Amino acid sequence: MNSFDSNEHSHRRYNPLTGEWVQVSPHRARRPWQGQTEEVANETRPEHDPNCYLCAGNQRASGDKNPHYTDTYSFVNDFSALLPDVPGGEITDGELFRAKSEKGICKVICFSPRHDLTVAEMEVEAVEKVVTLWKNEYKTLGQKDYINHVQIFENKGAIMGCSNPHPHGQIWAQESIPVEPSKKQAHQKAYFDSYGTTLLSDYLEQELQKQERIIFENEHFVCLVPFWAVWPFETMIISRRAVTNILELTADEEKSLAAAYRQLAIIYDNVFKTSFPYSAGLHQAPTDGMEHTEWHFHMVFYPPLLRSATVKKFMVGYEMLANPQRDITPEQSAKMLKSLPKEHYKRLR
Ligand code: H2U
């Protein structure tokens, strides 16, 4: 038998941020990228849809009317999963039955008044306004005494359960630190305590040396397919400087973040020449009043598509019962994403 080659042989990869493993089976997908792009009808949408609950001036389910906003707009979710006025309390019925009340605030954040756009098709100046909105929301929500974590995210595409194509995201801010950020916090803390640097600073430095999984870089951010990626086209945008949260970014860094976010969205749309669905979000320090020097600000993107504009990867079977698995290696994905045009396909026509 030949010696182990991670491009050929089945193996497991470790995610040092979460402590989880992913099964990689490259022998099942050694074929090179075929670039097949099944043409899906690209729907055309109006700039303003009178039936859209996110468009400026329209009425929402609650009866409230959106203002005639001109760039970004946020409001408390009319169907919030977390509410601020929950009475404190817990169930302590022995070790096996535990529950605790949870307070929080859910918001919907409109990225643009333009119903027909996505981040990939917005001008970079408009995406900068989205970053400013994230910053303001993180600050004002995080300042509330009972809010210890602010999760900012974007669900894009019907396939991801997104109910409306109008460019928007959500924020769920709450009392406790949810599961994913908690895992990342514990691993970053252990790393910082051992080495005195953030886990992602050291990781980024080594990725930049290897140049195997980098998709693109700008002055302040690097976009890459992480070594431990689970989804076929999963990526991260990592700040070069170890900042713990978005409020520490300089004005130039905020602009670079907007540019990187938009650039990645363009590259994603170019994969299958379609509006590329994903769940994405910011991972950063909790707002619990502690210092959190271990936290290194980053964005994660989890796109579900696998082979075409309609064929998605299912996280079922072995993945639900054992651990996630992928065929195409993160290196193959990075190579493919890197080779795509940096201009949006609609502008190249
Ligand atoms: P999606 O990102 O999953 O499409 O969610 C949009 C949110 O908008 C959803 O959480 C909220 C839903 O509760 N919403 C309102 O707040 N008001 C409305 O009038 C309709 C939808």
Residues whose N, C-alpha, C, O or C-beta is under 5 A from the ligand:
A	BS01	H2U	Y53 R60 A61 S62 V76 N77 D78 F79 V108 N155 G161 C162 S163 N164
